[in-house]
Amino acid sequence: MSYKLSLDAIRDKFKFTSSIRHNPKTELELLPYNTKFKDNQYDFREVTGEFIRLIGQKQLNEKETVNTDELINNVLDAIEFEKPPQRSEFKQMLKTLFVDENNQLYLFHPQTLYYINTVENENKKLATFLFNVLWMNEEPWSMDNDVTHSDLMSALLFKSLPQLSTSTKRPKNYSNIIPTISDLFIKDFKWLATKSDLFTNQIEKIISYYYFLYVSQFARRNEILFKPIEQEIQPVYFTFEGEERLSKTRVSYEFGWKSIERAINQTFAHVNFLKMINFTESTSSDSKNNDLLSYQQIANQVESMSTEEQLELEQQVEQLIEEYKENLSGDIKWELLGTFHASSNIPVLKKLDSFFHIIDYQFNQSSRAKPYNEFKQWFVHFCQKSFLKSRGRSGKMLILDTDYLLFLTKLMIKDEPKIRLKNLFSEFETRGMIFDRDTQTAIVDYFEKLNLLEKKSDSGDAIYVKAFL
């Protein structure tokens, strides 16, 4: 298939005839961010509730969101009390059992996940994004409706919860650029769903981690532009919270958060450029059902084109660059742009490389630096709340805490009685997380303290991590 840009569509969407309008709304987006960052987002409890409803095609009507005070009163109304004081005492007991410190329903059973209120629109957007990139092509999944309870109070509570309605909508608002991550997530999710208590308590963790994995991998793939992908998932170095010595000389510093931050910094430029070069003459009119092309997919199409076709495309790109620069404000010093290392030897791909660097450069040399920086903050702020910690002079580093370590280890052992230590670290790497020698030692020491290691010999190949509750 010949790859040919639709210049008219690009001019129209990006407002080339007036003043360039970056990040125009398109049928399919790449990330759920905008250029007005709010530091009170995201609440992953809210995200989890909406995500679970989306994959199960369930709907909690806005008028029936869970108000815990009303819920408790509904439970009480279903009970006959002999004496008035008993109602007050029973109410306090119900609150202690079923309502948390934030006055939200305590998540004590998988079915309660359906009833997490998702109020903020940004949390709904993120849930839809995660549904699209982690679940979109999978069949709907829902929890068994036949809920049985060993105690009367739980049964009464469930009877008082509002009825869920069925939704046949499968919103597709975002393009999945890395389907490999979706495959991994579904495998882990479906195993976790077989463990009722673990699922209820840890579902937020797995959704949160796969969000981190997808966005960080997306950013790192974009960084190489049109180069071929050598590894489907490029693992990033994490350290362990139990380590005492962390310094800039560690490989986990250079190839940890620092490598992600470098890629994330250019996210807004990549999103704009990818949107732009996805307006082609071959784009289907029903583009909502077609994922956007990645840099590598575009490169593959270009490589299969004839010399004449590539030359025609190169002329299109040159014209686009000229018009783009002409319609930007005149405060940019193009002579300071400098040189860059091209990602391909093919002339037209080199020209596209040049166009990307022009887009990225102008954001940093004009009044448009603010939206450029605000856009990436959605992800950076999430990382700061979850995996990033400051290590003094070493700066910020990706840290795996003990809760995450134990949860992910369970996830990788699954139903086996044990896993070879070497294989465990390989499973972490498959999911985008790698450890240097010092971190591996710290993790092994921690497992040993918990009596989780089984040694057949002193050889590293003969050390196992035992399954645990």
BADO-245422 format. One line per field, with one value per residue (C-alpha): residue number from 1; residue in three letters; z, y negated, x negated. Coordinates in Angstrom, 3 decimals, padded with zeros to 6 digits. Last residue first. Example, Ala and Ser with C-alpha at 12.3 -4.5 7.8 and 13.67 -1.06 7.14 Angstrom:
REM BADO-245422
nr [2, 1]
rest [SER, ALA]
up [007.140, 007.800]
north [001.060, 004.500]
east [-013.670, -012.300]
//
This chain:
REM BADO-245422
nr [469, 468, 467, 466, 465, 464, 463, 462, 461, 460, 459, 458, 457, 456, 455, 454, 453, 452, 451, 450, 449, 448, 447, 446, 445, 444, 443, 442, 441, 440, 439, 438, 437, 436, 435, 434, 433, 432, 431, 430, 429, 428, 427, 426, 425, 424, 423, 422, 421, 420, 419, 418, 417, 416, 415, 414, 413, 412, 411, 410, 409, 408, 407, 406, 405, 404, 403, 402, 401, 400, 399, 398, 397, 396, 395, 394, 393, 392, 391, 390, 389, 388, 387, 386, 385, 384, 383, 382, 381, 380, 379, 378, 377, 376, 375, 374, 373, 372, 371, 370, 369, 368, 367, 366, 365, 364, 363, 362, 361, 360, 359, 358, 357, 356, 355, 354, 353, 352, 351, 350, 349, 348, 347, 346, 345, 344, 343, 342, 341, 340, 339, 338, 337, 336, 335, 334, 333, 332, 331, 330, 329, 328, 327, 326, 325, 324, 323, 322, 321, 320, 319, 318, 317, 316, 315, 314, 313, 312, 311, 310, 309, 308, 307, 306, 305, 304, 303, 302, 301, 300, 299, 298, 297, 296, 295, 294, 293, 292, 291, 290, 289, 288, 287, 286, 285, 284, 283, 282, 281, 280, 279, 278, 277, 276, 275, 274, 273, 272, 271, 270, 269, 268, 267, 266, 265, 264, 263, 262, 261, 260, 259, 258, 257, 256, 255, 254, 253, 252, 251, 250, 249, 248, 247, 246, 245, 244, 243, 242, 241, 240, 239, 238, 237, 236, 235, 234, 233, 232, 231, 230, 229, 228, 227, 226, 225, 224, 223, 222, 221, 220, 219, 218, 217, 216, 215, 214, 213, 212, 211, 210, 209, 208, 207, 206, 205, 204, 203, 202, 201, 200, 199, 198, 197, 196, 195, 194, 193, 192, 191, 190, 189, 188, 187, 186, 185, 184, 183, 182, 181, 180, 179, 178, 177, 176, 175, 174, 173, 172, 171, 170, 169, 168, 167, 166, 165, 164, 163, 162, 161, 160, 159, 158, 157, 156, 155, 154, 153, 152, 151, 150, 149, 148, 147, 146, 145, 144, 143, 142, 141, 140, 139, 138, 137, 136, 135, 134, 133, 132, 131, 130, 129, 128, 127, 126, 125, 124, 123, 122, 121, 120, 119, 118, 117, 116, 115, 114, 113, 112, 111, 110, 109, 108, 107, 106, 105, 104, 103, 102, 101, 100, 99, 98, 97, 96, 95, 94, 93, 92, 91, 90, 89, 88, 87, 86, 85, 84, 83, 82, 81, 80, 79, 78, 77, 76, 75, 74, 73, 72, 71, 70, 69, 68, 67, 66, 65, 64, 63, 62, 61, 60, 59, 58, 57, 56, 55, 54, 53, 52, 51, 50, 49, 48, 47, 46, 45, 44, 43, 42, 41, 40, 39, 38, 37, 36, 35, 34, 33, 32, 31, 30, 29, 28, 27, 26, 25, 24, 23, 22, 21, 20, 19, 18, 17, 16, 15, 14, 13, 12, 11, 10, 9, 8, 7, 6, 5, 4, 3, 2, 1]
rest [LEU, PHE, ALA, LYS, VAL, TYR, ILE, ALA, ASP, GLY, SER, ASP, SER, LYS, LYS, GLU, LEU, LEU, ASN, LEU, LYS, GLU, PHE, TYR, ASP, VAL, ILE, ALA, THR, GLN, THR, ASP, ARG, ASP, PHE, ILE, MET, GLY, ARG, THR, GLU, PHE, GLU, SER, PHE, LEU, ASN, LYS, LEU, ARG, ILE, LYS, PRO, GLU, ASP, LYS, ILE, MET, LEU, LYS, THR, LEU, PHE, LEU, LEU, TYR, ASP, THR, ASP, LEU, ILE, LEU, MET, LYS, GLY, SER, ARG, GLY, ARG, SER, LYS, LEU, PHE, SER, LYS, GLN, CYS, PHE, HIS, VAL, PHE, TRP, GLN, LYS, PHE, GLU, ASN, TYR, PRO, LYS, ALA, ARG, SER, SER, GLN, ASN, PHE, GLN, TYR, ASP, ILE, ILE, HIS, PHE, PHE, SER, ASP, LEU, LYS, LYS, LEU, VAL, PRO, ILE, ASN, SER, SER, ALA, HIS, PHE, THR, GLY, LEU, LEU, GLU, TRP, LYS, ILE, ASP, GLY, SER, LEU, ASN, GLU, LYS, TYR, GLU, GLU, ILE, LEU, GLN, GLU, VAL, GLN, GLN, GLU, LEU, GLU, LEU, GLN, GLU, GLU, THR, SER, MET, SER, GLU, VAL, GLN, ASN, ALA, ILE, GLN, GLN, TYR, SER, LEU, LEU, ASP, ASN, ASN, LYS, SER, ASP, SER, SER, THR, SER, GLU, THR, PHE, ASN, ILE, MET, LYS, LEU, PHE, ASN, VAL, HIS, ALA, PHE, THR, GLN, ASN, ILE, ALA, ARG, GLU, ILE, SER, LYS, TRP, GLY, PHE, GLU, TYR, SER, VAL, ARG, THR, LYS, SER, LEU, ARG, GLU, GLU, GLY, GLU, PHE, THR, PHE, TYR, VAL, PRO, GLN, ILE, GLU, GLN, GLU, ILE, PRO, LYS, PHE, LEU, ILE, GLU, ASN, ARG, ARG, ALA, PHE, GLN, SER, VAL, TYR, LEU, PHE, TYR, TYR, TYR, SER, ILE, ILE, LYS, GLU, ILE, GLN, ASN, THR, PHE, LEU, ASP, SER, LYS, THR, ALA, LEU, TRP, LYS, PHE, ASP, LYS, ILE, PHE, LEU, ASP, SER, ILE, THR, PRO, ILE, ILE, ASN, SER, TYR, ASN, LYS, PRO, ARG, LYS, THR, SER, THR, SER, LEU, GLN, PRO, LEU, SER, LYS, PHE, LEU, LEU, ALA, SER, MET, LEU, ASP, SER, HIS, THR, VAL, ASP, ASN, ASP, MET, SER, TRP, PRO, GLU, GLU, ASN, MET, TRP, LEU, VAL, ASN, PHE, LEU, PHE, THR, ALA, LEU, LYS, LYS, ASN, GLU, ASN, GLU, VAL, THR, ASN, ILE, TYR, TYR, LEU, THR, GLN, PRO, HIS, PHE, LEU, TYR, LEU, GLN, ASN, ASN, GLU, ASP, VAL, PHE, LEU, THR, LYS, LEU, MET, GLN, LYS, PHE, GLU, SER, ARG, GLN, PRO, PRO, LYS, GLU, PHE, GLU, ILE, ALA, ASP, LEU, VAL, ASN, ASN, ILE, LEU, GLU, ASP, THR, ASN, VAL, THR, GLU, LYS, GLU, ASN, LEU, GLN, LYS, GLN, GLY, ILE, LEU, ARG, ILE, PHE, GLU, GLY, THR, VAL, GLU, ARG, PHE, ASP, TYR, GLN, ASN, ASP, LYS, PHE, LYS, THR, ASN, TYR, PRO, LEU, LEU, GLU, LEU, GLU, THR, LYS, PRO, ASN, HIS, ARG, ILE, SER, SER, THR, PHE, LYS, PHE, LYS, ASP, ARG, ILE, ALA, ASP, LEU, SER, LEU, LYS, TYR, SER, MET]
up [050.614, 049.540, 046.606, 047.094, 045.397, 044.042, 043.995, 041.874, 038.972, 041.391, 042.463, 046.222, 046.057, 046.107, 047.829, 048.680, 049.361, 050.841, 054.461, 054.776, 055.597, 052.602, 050.290, 051.508, 050.946, 047.429, 046.730, 047.986, 045.869, 042.771, 043.463, 043.661, 040.457, 038.372, 038.194, 035.224, 034.836, 031.527, 032.036, 030.298, 032.571, 035.664, 034.210, 033.596, 037.235, 038.280, 035.883, 037.552, 040.956, 039.843, 040.636, 043.344, 044.049, 040.700, 040.656, 039.683, 040.303, 038.237, 039.871, 043.307, 042.575, 041.329, 044.643, 046.771, 044.914, 044.820, 048.573, 049.233, 047.247, 043.750, 043.346, 040.137, 040.891, 041.440, 042.207, 043.104, 045.326, 047.660, 046.634, 045.642, 045.050, 041.932, 041.637, 042.708, 043.486, 041.476, 038.604, 038.457, 038.444, 035.514, 033.550, 033.720, 033.672, 030.049, 028.694, 030.994, 029.577, 025.920, 026.971, 028.678, 025.993, 023.440, 024.101, 021.869, 021.659, 023.375, 021.368, 018.170, 018.680, 018.972, 015.752, 013.880, 015.258, 013.944, 010.499, 010.293, 011.025, 008.244, 005.897, 007.015, 006.322, 002.812, 002.239, 003.396, 005.641, 008.780, 012.387, 011.527, 014.079, 014.687, 013.727, 015.097, 015.460, 016.250, 012.753, 013.239, 015.758, 016.606, 017.470, 014.120, 015.131, 013.232, 009.854, 007.730, 009.597, 008.982, 005.321, 004.619, 006.545, 004.676, 001.312, 002.178, 003.410, 000.158, -001.880, 000.097, -000.604, -004.362, -004.089, -002.174, -004.857, -007.610, -005.790, -005.429, -002.098, 000.159, 002.395, 002.876, 004.135, 006.593, 007.825, 008.429, 010.476, 012.438, 013.232, 014.502, 012.380, 014.079, 014.889, 012.517, 013.730, 014.291, 010.808, 009.161, 006.152, 005.742, 005.518, 002.113, 001.316, 004.572, 007.801, 010.078, 009.529, 011.517, 014.432, 014.788, 014.720, 017.319, 019.670, 019.168, 020.034, 023.166, 024.301, 024.023, 027.773, 028.167, 026.305, 028.513, 031.590, 030.685, 030.367, 033.595, 035.407, 035.007, 032.478, 033.883, 037.515, 037.464, 035.876, 039.176, 039.085, 039.983, 043.451, 045.570, 048.734, 051.316, 049.350, 050.906, 048.590, 045.599, 042.428, 039.015, 035.631, 032.506, 030.285, 026.557, 025.493, 021.921, 021.490, 018.338, 017.067, 013.694, 013.540, 012.331, 015.488, 018.154, 020.835, 019.877, 021.141, 024.468, 024.893, 024.110, 026.471, 029.296, 028.526, 028.386, 031.426, 033.724, 032.806, 033.286, 036.801, 037.774, 036.431, 038.332, 041.549, 041.449, 041.091, 044.293, 047.112, 045.211, 043.031, 045.988, 047.816, 044.853, 043.345, 039.900, 038.751, 039.242, 036.550, 034.151, 034.863, 034.313, 030.888, 029.892, 030.855, 028.884, 025.706, 026.093, 026.433, 023.152, 021.508, 021.566, 019.492, 020.756, 019.461, 021.746, 021.636, 021.087, 023.330, 023.639, 024.251, 024.983, 028.496, 030.977, 034.011, 037.560, 040.313, 043.316, 046.469, 049.175, 048.420, 048.532, 052.032, 053.347, 052.096, 053.685, 056.976, 056.929, 056.770, 054.602, 051.447, 048.009, 044.904, 041.767, 039.491, 038.495, 037.635, 034.177, 031.149, 027.715, 024.906, 024.209, 021.380, 023.555, 026.702, 027.478, 025.058, 024.702, 028.282, 029.557, 027.526, 028.709, 032.334, 031.759, 030.332, 033.242, 035.691, 033.831, 034.094, 037.885, 039.579, 039.259, 042.099, 043.026, 042.816, 040.279, 042.553, 045.206, 043.145, 043.825, 047.615, 050.632, 048.958, 051.704, 050.382, 050.655, 053.647, 053.281, 056.454, 055.009, 055.132, 055.271, 058.650, 060.865, 059.177, 059.617, 063.341, 063.819, 062.154, 064.334, 067.478, 066.197, 065.151, 068.494, 070.358, 068.909, 070.487, 068.807, 065.500, 062.149, 059.391, 055.750, 056.743, 058.300, 054.974, 053.228, 055.920, 055.331, 051.579, 052.077, 054.202, 051.761, 048.739, 045.843, 042.487, 041.441, 039.724, 037.645, 036.475, 037.234, 033.976, 033.194, 029.981, 031.989, 030.525, 030.947, 034.478, 035.677, 034.058, 035.664, 039.141, 038.637, 037.486, 040.595, 042.850, 040.691, 041.602, 038.960, 039.200, 041.919, 040.093, 037.266, 033.955, 031.296, 028.062, 027.603, 028.332, 027.491, 025.154, 021.492, 020.264, 017.719, 015.978, 016.250, 018.519, 017.432, 019.277, 017.913, 016.242, 013.783, 013.160, 010.148, 006.979, 008.580, 010.967, 012.266, 011.254, 007.930, 006.789, 007.721, 005.841, 002.774, 002.844, 002.754, 002.999, 000.764, 001.868, -000.971, 000.000]
north [016.534, 017.720, 019.559, 020.401, 018.535, 020.968, 021.067, 023.756, 021.579, 019.179, 022.041, 022.432, 025.629, 026.744, 023.496, 022.678, 019.032, 017.603, 017.450, 013.824, 012.733, 014.750, 012.944, 009.632, 010.799, 011.922, 008.499, 006.705, 008.976, 008.311, 004.593, 004.789, 006.849, 004.486, 004.929, 005.008, 004.110, 004.047, 006.903, 009.425, 008.188, 009.098, 012.550, 012.914, 011.990, 014.770, 017.184, 016.620, 017.176, 020.485, 020.418, 022.210, 024.136, 023.036, 021.406, 017.896, 017.563, 014.365, 012.712, 013.731, 012.016, 008.945, 008.702, 009.274, 006.680, 004.180, 004.362, 004.245, 001.045, 000.913, -002.390, -004.320, -006.996, -010.732, -012.565, -010.786, -013.704, -012.863, -009.741, -011.203, -008.637, -007.712, -004.686, -005.783, -009.437, -010.792, -008.480, -009.930, -013.462, -012.576, -011.112, -014.091, -016.415, -015.511, -017.791, -020.699, -020.904, -021.331, -023.493, -025.891, -025.823, -027.321, -030.852, -030.031, -028.263, -024.981, -024.323, -025.358, -022.714, -019.792, -020.674, -021.275, -018.014, -016.145, -017.725, -016.729, -013.120, -013.321, -014.496, -011.624, -009.321, -010.782, -010.315, -006.650, -006.288, -006.088, -007.368, -010.573, -011.961, -015.617, -019.003, -022.486, -024.445, -027.686, -029.156, -028.633, -031.460, -031.376, -034.552, -034.884, -033.102, -029.896, -029.913, -030.110, -027.273, -024.903, -025.941, -025.186, -021.911, -020.790, -021.571, -019.596, -016.695, -016.629, -016.708, -013.737, -011.882, -012.393, -011.175, -008.083, -007.309, -007.671, -005.432, -002.758, -002.113, 000.884, -001.098, -003.777, -001.235, 000.274, -003.203, -004.088, -000.917, -001.735, -005.268, -003.927, -004.007, -004.993, -002.227, -001.745, -001.546, -005.282, -005.865, -005.042, -007.236, -005.019, -006.715, -005.998, -009.668, -010.055, -011.966, -009.768, -012.048, -014.843, -012.744, -011.250, -014.709, -016.163, -013.204, -013.200, -016.901, -016.454, -013.446, -015.115, -015.234, -011.664, -010.299, -012.028, -011.216, -007.525, -007.294, -009.252, -007.094, -004.017, -003.562, -006.094, -005.581, -001.798, -001.492, -002.784, -005.567, -008.123, -006.594, -004.366, -002.694, -001.695, 000.736, 001.906, -000.287, 001.768, 000.218, 000.217, 000.334, 000.073, 003.005, 002.375, 004.245, 005.481, 005.550, 004.521, 002.155, 000.805, -002.825, -005.335, -007.471, -006.145, -008.380, -007.291, -003.806, -005.220, -007.295, -004.384, -002.149, -004.693, -005.102, -001.363, -000.336, -003.064, -002.174, 001.489, 000.655, -001.225, 001.468, 004.132, 002.116, 001.212, 004.901, 005.656, 005.897, 007.242, 009.549, 010.921, 011.663, 013.412, 015.267, 016.403, 012.775, 012.571, 015.210, 013.272, 010.015, 011.450, 012.925, 009.875, 007.551, 009.449, 009.463, 005.740, 005.011, 006.784, 004.603, 001.580, -001.307, -000.950, -003.946, -005.844, -006.798, -003.403, -003.134, 000.367, -000.312, 002.662, 001.432, 003.627, 001.961, 002.316, 002.401, 000.170, 001.775, 002.743, 006.471, 006.397, 004.896, 007.452, 010.329, 008.802, 008.472, 012.066, 013.727, 016.497, 014.680, 015.874, 013.726, 015.328, 012.395, 013.935, 011.174, 009.689, 009.950, 008.593, 010.315, 008.913, 006.481, 003.347, 004.685, 003.000, 000.065, -000.776, 000.036, -001.910, -004.961, -004.618, -004.471, -007.544, -009.487, -008.472, -009.642, -012.967, -013.331, -013.213, -011.348, -007.663, -006.044, -002.587, -000.328, 002.195, 002.887, 004.139, 007.294, 008.393, 008.531, 006.520, 003.151, 000.781, -001.576, -005.168, -007.510, -008.379, -006.421, -003.285, -002.103, 001.564, 003.089, 000.019, -001.605, 001.538, 001.705, -001.952, -001.369, 001.696, -000.388, -003.115, -000.591, 001.229, -001.987, -001.880, 001.525, 004.632, 003.873, 005.009, 004.994, 003.930, 000.263, 000.745, 001.874, -001.115, -003.415, -002.002, -002.608, -006.145, -007.013, -005.207, -007.175, -004.841, -006.350, -005.682, -008.960, -008.676, -005.217, -002.513, -000.730, 002.684, 003.776, 005.967, 004.401, 000.931, 001.509, 002.709, -000.317, -002.764, -001.363, -001.193, -004.810, -005.960, -004.039, -005.290, -008.910, -010.854, -013.819, -016.485, -018.069, -019.339, -019.785, -022.038, -020.935, -017.820, -014.167, -010.910, -009.676, -008.602, -009.963, -008.480, -010.516, -013.622, -016.669, -019.092, -018.850, -022.015, -024.884, -026.662, -030.235, -031.011, -028.913, -026.065, -025.377, -022.012, -020.096, -021.866, -021.984, -018.316, -017.285, -019.288, -017.782, -014.206, -012.342, -009.395, -005.914, -003.413, 000.000]
east [000.440, -003.012, -004.571, -008.227, -011.066, -013.639, -017.444, -019.119, -020.223, -021.915, -024.194, -024.587, -022.544, -018.916, -018.035, -014.425, -013.742, -010.552, -011.714, -010.581, -014.120, -015.325, -012.916, -014.358, -017.930, -016.987, -015.480, -018.600, -020.831, -018.728, -019.018, -022.797, -023.026, -020.887, -017.129, -014.731, -011.058, -009.181, -006.748, -009.001, -011.800, -009.791, -009.195, -012.942, -013.607, -011.245, -012.925, -016.286, -014.716, -013.184, -009.502, -007.535, -004.323, -002.847, 000.588, -000.586, -004.338, -004.351, -001.355, -002.540, -005.876, -004.015, -002.142, -005.231, -007.309, -004.445, -003.957, -007.728, -008.263, -009.727, -011.548, -012.146, -014.711, -014.605, -017.816, -021.047, -021.998, -019.137, -017.256, -013.904, -011.202, -009.280, -006.998, -003.503, -002.829, -005.749, -004.835, -001.304, -002.744, -005.026, -002.116, 000.224, -002.798, -003.575, -000.847, -001.724, -005.250, -004.240, -001.275, -003.747, -006.463, -004.074, -005.355, -008.309, -011.655, -010.843, -007.702, -009.517, -012.176, -009.744, -007.935, -011.204, -012.612, -009.578, -009.922, -013.586, -012.725, -010.123, -012.876, -015.092, -012.150, -011.954, -015.679, -015.840, -018.891, -016.752, -016.652, -018.496, -020.957, -020.176, -021.579, -021.067, -017.827, -019.641, -019.106, -015.374, -015.179, -011.468, -009.555, -007.752, -004.574, -003.969, -002.251, -005.401, -007.090, -004.183, -003.859, -007.514, -007.441, -004.319, -005.862, -008.975, -006.794, -004.826, -008.029, -009.310, -006.075, -006.552, -010.147, -009.033, -006.451, -009.037, -011.519, -008.830, -007.133, -007.823, -010.178, -007.502, -004.965, -007.438, -008.457, -004.797, -004.355, -007.510, -006.372, -003.062, 000.087, 003.319, 005.765, 008.661, 012.268, 012.645, 011.239, 014.557, 013.713, 010.679, 007.295, 005.742, 005.164, 003.271, 003.784, 001.684, -001.312, 000.342, 001.518, -001.943, -003.538, -001.192, -001.551, -005.323, -005.652, -003.521, -005.537, -008.951, -009.706, -008.437, -011.470, -014.032, -011.978, -011.940, -015.731, -016.263, -013.730, -015.909, -018.692, -021.142, -020.160, -019.686, -023.131, -024.485, -027.061, -024.422, -024.138, -021.924, -023.131, -020.544, -018.420, -015.151, -013.075, -014.177, -015.629, -013.998, -015.704, -013.559, -012.668, -012.238, -009.111, -008.798, -012.569, -014.441, -011.755, -012.883, -014.047, -011.445, -011.236, -013.617, -012.051, -008.550, -009.267, -010.445, -007.291, -004.952, -006.925, -006.504, -002.803, -002.101, -004.136, -002.816, 000.760, -000.137, -001.321, 001.835, 004.157, 002.201, 002.197, 005.897, 006.751, 004.841, 007.380, 010.377, 008.294, 006.347, 009.594, 011.258, 008.321, 009.526, 009.605, 005.825, 005.351, 007.558, 005.756, 002.285, 003.098, 005.137, 002.286, -000.322, 001.778, 002.551, -001.159, -001.854, 000.824, -001.544, -000.070, 003.504, 005.464, 007.804, 011.492, 013.046, 016.083, 017.546, 021.226, 023.467, 024.258, 026.104, 027.659, 026.428, 029.038, 028.447, 026.987, 029.499, 029.499, 025.701, 025.749, 028.240, 026.075, 022.986, 024.913, 026.142, 022.763, 021.337, 022.212, 023.224, 023.037, 024.421, 023.624, 020.313, 017.901, 017.817, 015.602, 016.452, 014.506, 011.049, 010.320, 010.430, 008.760, 005.433, 005.148, 008.842, 009.897, 006.906, 007.946, 011.551, 010.349, 008.153, 011.089, 013.316, 010.650, 010.430, 014.217, 014.107, 016.949, 016.196, 018.144, 016.876, 019.908, 018.638, 015.675, 018.119, 018.647, 015.061, 015.777, 014.563, 014.025, 015.173, 017.831, 016.683, 016.877, 013.190, 012.314, 013.905, 017.516, 018.549, 017.689, 017.423, 020.387, 022.471, 021.612, 022.524, 025.869, 026.490, 026.026, 028.359, 030.986, 030.749, 031.552, 035.107, 036.031, 037.395, 035.703, 037.053, 034.436, 034.853, 034.867, 031.428, 029.955, 031.528, 030.098, 026.618, 026.936, 028.249, 025.218, 022.893, 024.097, 023.408, 024.186, 027.761, 028.643, 025.484, 026.489, 023.948, 023.300, 021.933, 020.261, 017.882, 014.735, 016.237, 017.555, 014.155, 012.468, 014.922, 014.299, 010.543, 010.285, 012.170, 009.777, 006.940, 007.616, 005.664, 005.707, 005.425, 002.468, 004.636, 002.795, 004.258, 002.549, 004.679, 004.107, 005.903, 003.131, 003.061, 006.381, 008.754, 011.456, 009.284, 009.202, 006.490, 003.169, 001.588, 003.411, 001.136, 002.256, 004.411, 004.404, 002.445, 005.314, 003.990, 007.109, 007.654, 004.054, 003.596, 006.761, 005.681, 002.207, 003.500, 000.213, -000.636, -001.669, -001.354, 000.000]
//
